[in-house]
Amino acid sequence: MTLKPGMHETSLSINDNKIRKSFFQSMENAKKDLKKEHIDGAFAMLNCRRNENAAWFHNYKIPKACFLPMEFLHCLLSDDLAYKKEKVKGKKIFNDLFKDIVRGKVYPEKTWGENVDVVYGITLGKKSNVWIGMEIHLKKKRITLYDCFQKESNIIDIPQVKKLVVLISDLLVESSSDEVDKVKMIPFEVEQAQGLPKTKHPFNCGIFLVKILECQSLKIGDMTRINDDNALELRRTLSCEIFNQFVDESFGK
């Protein structure tokens, strides 16, 4: 993390991405949905908390989990980005970056199935044009979808989700160095989470999903505070949490 104090604007860095004051200002804009960089910042904060408080999570038997960078699921759906140009024996081969994420070689530096049992991510529904939350449970071979927009159902995004399910399964097989694991790979089942907080406004989908996935990862069942009336306060709180997580002690000096 780096920090550069200045008279009119201060920047800090989250995962080598420079963050300026405008990041927090736009995050607290009640009529605009969270952007990719906001969700990435929130996920980076949640990953840091798990790393810094590993003993607490272990003692309270919180499932080992991590949160994926936003580009992971988005790029996985793009053949041009997901696969190498050359093929091996006529078969498409995933780009190393995707395998490195699964193997824990790059951020968030967690080996799937070893360091973490559950992986969380958010992607944009191509048909619904609203954020979709995903919980990838590696042990149970189950992917759970999280949809919080009251007026839409992400059922129209099912083809996109089914493609992701196949891609994730194939990626796990290709990333594994254990031939036995490859043979035993069971396809993922897909289910939709029920009883979630719902928003009437598409611009609240981002903050709703970040908080829902955070609660789910911590096994917190009470999500009554996640509602439209409280959405702006949730944004402000998250903004402060991200700032406090990554700000340097020299800030303001």
PENOR-V785124 format. One line per field, one symbol per residue. ss: DSSP state (~ for helix, > for strand, _ for the rest). phi: phi as a letter, one per 20 degrees, with the letter a starting at -180 (. if undefined). psi: psi as a letter, one per 30 degrees, with the letter a starting at -180 (. if undefined). A space follows every 10 residues. Layout:
BEGIN
ss=???
phi=???
psi=???
END
This chain:
BEGIN
ss=__>>______ >>>>__>>>_ ~~~~~~~___ _____~~~~~ ~~~~~~~~~~ ~~_~~~~~~_ ____>>>__~ ~~~~~~__~~ ~~>____>__ >__>_~~~~~ ~~________ _>___>_>>> >>>>______ >>>>>>>___ _>>>>>__>_ ___~~~~~~~ ~~~~~~~~~~ ~~~~~___~~ ~~~_____>> >>______>_ _~~~~~~~~~ ~~~~~~~___ _______~~~ ~~~~~~~~~~ ~~~~~~____ ___
phi=.cbcfbfdbc dccdlmdfdd gfgffffeff dcffegfffg ffffffffgf ffcgfffffe lfgfbbdefg ffffffedgf efdffeddlm dfcffggfff ffemecgelc ffndfcdccd bcceffefmc fcecddeffe lcddeccdef eccfffeggf ffffgfffff ffffeeedff fffefdgfed cdfdmefcde dffdfffffg fffffffeme eedffebffd ffffffffgf ffgffdfefe gne
psi=klkjklefkk klkjhgkkkl efeeefegjf gklklefeee eeeeeeeeee efheeeeeeg hkkkllkkke feeefffjee eellelljhg kkkkkeeeee eefgflkghk kkfdfkfkkk lklkkeefhl kkkkjjjeef hkkkkjkgje flkgffgeee eeeeeeeeee eeeffkfjee eeegkkkklk lkklglkkkf kfffeeeeee eeeeeefghj fjgffjlefg eeeeeeeeee eeefefklff kf.
END
